Amino acid sequence: MIKLFNIPNYKLNTATFNHFLHDEVVERFEKKFCNFIGAKYACSVNSATNAIYLSLLNKNTRVDLPSIIPPVVCNAILTAGSTINFIDNIDWVGNSYILHNFGEYKIIDSAQKVERHQFIKEADEQDLMIFSFYPTKPIGSCDGGIIVSNDFEKIKWFKEATLNGMTYSVDNWNREIKFPGYKMYMNSFQCFIAEKNLEKLEKKNNKLEKIKNRYNRAFNLNNSSKHLYRLNVDNREQLIELLKENNIQTGVHYAAAHLNPVYKTSRLSLAMSEGEENTTISIPFHEKMKKDEVNFVIKMVNKYANRY
């Protein structure tokens, strides 16, 4: 089977960690990630979903959100106490986008993109940028996420909030409880795996760039993402089955959330999102693909797909 994603395999020796929850690997990984992304401060979190939740907690604002979105983003916004206004943006998938702009600073959701100096290129000093370490993301782990900024006070609050509302101290017994917080810190195992995959990221991105360019030439597209390679087809369900019969794994990213009765508050007409929901399909796109596998995927897609 030609897989949709590649998830690197690691063996962990638990005896190497002084403390499963807060070993020195956590601080080391945060520093390495900051250096790579071009930000000064970071707070690792047990999931990017919880990072979004905390970034909007008690803000009581309206978030203009693409309808083609993972439902966890909707959930984080609503449970944090804000509301959603769905918009017809289908171009963000596989890249970063502005989740919300408060005027004084922005929240940038970059769960599907990680590139060197990205914070410098896309953000301002006060902004928050959120990344995901879900296993299939550019830097995978056993889930996890991180918030970066050049605003020390913002990151300091996140560190306290994720550590049960406690101030940081090397000695656990000297921590002070400041407010009722959350158990949302990223543990040592998650940071260890994320650190290993961060070290491989640029080599991985170089390989993905080559595969993306081959796909673009074959399908006459101009896709830019290094996380997903998506097509639009009229015969998606049939194509999924035909590719599966040829040992090619596919995926659908994503459904239109504004049509889901859990999230919709009134009838919206978002033509691009509704069209995307019915036609989008993701094909295998990862750094372990061999040349003949890429060529085979191209051949089978061109043979069976009714291009939209």
PyMOL commands that set and color helices and strands:
alter all, ss='L'
color gray80, all
select helices_A, chain A and resi 14-16+24-37+48-56+71-79+118-122+152-162+172-174+188-199+201-219+236-245+257-259+271-279+291-304
alter helices_A, ss='H'
color red, helices_A
select strands_A, chain A and resi 41-45+62-66+83-87+97-101+106-109+128-132+145-149+229-232+280-283
alter strands_A, ss='S'
color yellow, strands_A
deselect
rebuild
show_as cartoon
